[in-house]
């Protein structure tokens, strides 16, 4: 992705725009689902697949990738080439 965004700035702007639109969509959906009247009958249930959902959310979060790729190279020397090291960390 690093090379793709460096070469094609228009693609990078398009991905940024899609990300903004997705966040706006999520906000609108949250506002639409908000209810002012109190809910009387709340039931709890076990949710299966919580670890998988959490892992996929974490691994797809760009902030996690940026954190790990900036934090660990200070302590771990993976490879002399920076691009290979970042690929391994990602």
Buried (B, 14 or more C-beta within 10 A) or exposed (E): EEEEEEEEEEEBEEEEEEEEEEEEEEEEEEEEEEEEEEEEEEEEEEEEEEEEEEEEEEEEEEEEBEEEBEEEBEEEEBEEEEEEBBEEBE
